[in-house]
Amino acid sequence: MEPELATKIENADLPAELKTALTDLAQSVDVLAPQLPAGPSRRIRYFLGQLIAEVTDATVDTHWWESTCDFIVKTAQDRGASGQAAVAAVRKLQPILHQQLGPYDQVTLREITADTVFRICLLSDTLTEPKKYFVAPNAISLAQAHFNKYAWFRAIYAGKAPVGFMMIVDDPDKPEYFLWRLMIAEPFHGRGYGRQAIQCLVEYVKTRPNATELLVSCGQGEGSPEEFYVKQGFVSTGKIEDGELVLRMSLV
Ligand SMILES: CC(C)(COP(=O)(O)OP(=O)(O)OC[C@H]1O[C@@H](n2cnc3c(N)ncnc32)[C@H](O)[C@@H]1OP(=O)(O)O)[C@@H](O)C(=O)NCCC(=O)NCCS
């Protein structure tokens, strides 16, 4: 382990069990990283450094550790038997971190910054089949936003943790606003973050000129978010556009 990381863990005011679990993870990453291609090897070390900073420094205000754990597990699982120690170390660490740093229950929509954009894009990599086919990767959404003057996009945060991405067509000349993209990273599914993000969005859209309804469209079939939208108050219009079912929510 890099001496600087070892010192951070040693000097931090943390429970002994957490220090041991962090050290085990750092040591398993030391074994894993040299087996990886240069890019992932650098990335896993950088993410580990971020994770240790999040745990040991209360002033760090963006927490990626759950996404980092997901990244380490997926990377380690790809290495088969030689990744098993890293997977086990993450599994041991996760519940301790949840207890130490969580819960992340307050959802907010925040601007994406130069510091966060890279990892906001990587949140898309957490989605697995079949859910990942229902939304474009965040990097593509941000590229499309660059060419659409009405695109309004935000990172979805739960507490200090960026957990997802949302983008709408925010055209003040039209009464209907369109939810263009929404995703919550898979490690965070089922915690109510998607529901809270829709509530934040509805509050925002209600402040926009002429807003009378919020539209969304989605693919159907296994993994479809249709039922999620219905639970949030969207109603099917019965219309299919570009192969997707259009739903609407009245804002008045
Ligand atoms: C759809 C998505 C945003 C939901 O986010 P989430 O944070 O997991 O959802 P929540 O935990 O807030 O769930 C709220 C409710 O919807 C339900 N729900 C969530 N996803 C669902 C799905 N795919 N199918 C059916 N119900 C779903 C939950 O069970 C929960 O029900 P409850 O209120 O009765 O307990 C997330 O699954 C996702 O990012 N999916 C992949 C991308 C995608 O489909 N985006 C939409 C593109 S149009």
The ligand as an SDF file (V2000), in Angstrom:
LIG
                    3D

 48 50  0  0  0  0  0  0  0  0999 V2000
  -36.1230    3.5410  -13.2010 C   0  0  0  0  0  0  0  0  0  0  0  0
  -35.1580    3.9910  -12.1200 C   0  0  0  0  0  0  0  0  0  0  0  0
  -34.7420    5.4640  -12.3450 C   0  0  0  0  0  0  0  0  0  0  0  0
  -35.8300    3.8400  -10.7530 C   0  0  0  0  0  0  0  0  0  0  0  0
  -34.9590    4.3240   -9.7400 O   0  0  0  0  0  0  0  0  0  0  0  0
  -34.9610    3.7570   -8.2450 P   0  0  0  0  0  0  0  0  0  0  0  0
  -34.2320    4.7460   -7.4080 O   0  0  0  0  0  0  0  0  0  0  0  0
  -34.4710    2.3550   -8.2330 O   0  0  0  0  0  0  0  0  0  0  0  0
  -36.5210    3.7570   -7.9070 O   0  0  0  0  0  0  0  0  0  0  0  0
  -37.1800    3.9300   -6.4510 P   0  0  0  0  0  0  0  0  0  0  0  0
  -36.3840    3.1620   -5.4610 O   0  0  0  0  0  0  0  0  0  0  0  0
  -37.3880    5.3780   -6.1710 O   0  0  0  0  0  0  0  0  0  0  0  0
  -38.5900    3.2060   -6.6780 O   0  0  0  0  0  0  0  0  0  0  0  0
  -39.8430    3.8260   -6.4910 C   0  0  0  0  0  0  0  0  0  0  0  0
  -40.8970    2.7770   -6.7530 C   0  0  0  0  0  0  0  0  0  0  0  0
  -40.8430    2.3450   -8.1140 O   0  0  0  0  0  0  0  0  0  0  0  0
  -40.6310    0.9250   -8.1960 C   0  0  0  0  0  0  0  0  0  0  0  0
  -39.7350    0.6510   -9.3260 N   0  0  0  0  0  0  0  0  0  0  0  0
  -38.4990    1.1500   -9.5260 C   0  0  0  0  0  0  0  0  0  0  0  0
  -37.9900    0.7020  -10.6840 N   0  0  0  0  0  0  0  0  0  0  0  0
  -38.9400   -0.1210  -11.2150 C   0  0  0  0  0  0  0  0  0  0  0  0
  -39.0060   -0.8820  -12.4010 C   0  0  0  0  0  0  0  0  0  0  0  0
  -38.0070   -0.9140  -13.3080 N   0  0  0  0  0  0  0  0  0  0  0  0
  -40.1460   -1.5960  -12.6300 N   0  0  0  0  0  0  0  0  0  0  0  0
  -41.1710   -1.5780  -11.7470 C   0  0  0  0  0  0  0  0  0  0  0  0
  -41.1440   -0.8590  -10.6030 N   0  0  0  0  0  0  0  0  0  0  0  0
  -40.0510   -0.1450  -10.3510 C   0  0  0  0  0  0  0  0  0  0  0  0
  -40.0160    0.5630   -6.8700 C   0  0  0  0  0  0  0  0  0  0  0  0
  -40.2440   -0.7910   -6.5620 O   0  0  0  0  0  0  0  0  0  0  0  0
  -40.7220    1.5000   -5.9170 C   0  0  0  0  0  0  0  0  0  0  0  0
  -42.0070    0.9900   -5.6540 O   0  0  0  0  0  0  0  0  0  0  0  0
  -42.7630    1.2870   -4.2360 P   0  0  0  0  0  0  0  0  0  0  0  0
  -42.9260    2.8010   -4.1730 O   0  0  0  0  0  0  0  0  0  0  0  0
  -44.0590    0.5560   -4.3560 O   0  0  0  0  0  0  0  0  0  0  0  0
  -41.8430    0.7830   -3.1710 O   0  0  0  0  0  0  0  0  0  0  0  0
  -33.8780    3.0810  -12.0980 C   0  0  0  0  0  0  0  0  0  0  0  0
  -34.2970    1.7460  -11.9520 O   0  0  0  0  0  0  0  0  0  0  0  0
  -33.0140    3.1910  -13.3430 C   0  0  0  0  0  0  0  0  0  0  0  0
  -32.1280    4.0540  -13.4190 O   0  0  0  0  0  0  0  0  0  0  0  0
  -33.2490    2.2720  -14.3200 N   0  0  0  0  0  0  0  0  0  0  0  0
  -32.4000    2.1730  -15.5000 C   0  0  0  0  0  0  0  0  0  0  0  0
  -32.5590    3.3480  -16.4390 C   0  0  0  0  0  0  0  0  0  0  0  0
  -33.9960    3.6780  -16.7930 C   0  0  0  0  0  0  0  0  0  0  0  0
  -34.8280    2.8380  -17.0820 O   0  0  0  0  0  0  0  0  0  0  0  0
  -34.2790    5.0030  -16.7940 N   0  0  0  0  0  0  0  0  0  0  0  0
  -35.5330    5.5400  -17.2340 C   0  0  0  0  0  0  0  0  0  0  0  0
  -35.4080    5.8830  -18.6990 C   0  0  0  0  0  0  0  0  0  0  0  0
  -36.9490    6.3830  -19.4050 S   0  0  0  0  0  0  0  0  0  0  0  0
  1  2  1  0
  2  3  1  0
  2  4  1  0
  2 36  1  0
  4  5  1  0
  5  6  1  0
  6  7  2  0
  6  8  1  0
  6  9  1  0
  9 10  1  0
 10 11  2  0
 10 12  1  0
 10 13  1  0
 13 14  1  0
 14 15  1  0
 15 16  1  0
 15 30  1  0
 16 17  1  0
 17 18  1  0
 17 28  1  0
 18 19  1  0
 18 27  1  0
 19 20  2  0
 20 21  1  0
 21 22  1  0
 21 27  2  0
 22 23  1  0
 22 24  2  0
 24 25  1  0
 25 26  2  0
 26 27  1  0
 28 29  1  0
 28 30  1  0
 30 31  1  0
 31 32  1  0
 32 33  2  0
 32 34  1  0
 32 35  1  0
 36 37  1  0
 36 38  1  0
 38 39  2  0
 38 40  1  0
 40 41  1  0
 41 42  1  0
 42 43  1  0
 43 44  2  0
 43 45  1  0
 45 46  1  0
 46 47  1  0
 47 48  1  0
M  END
$$$$
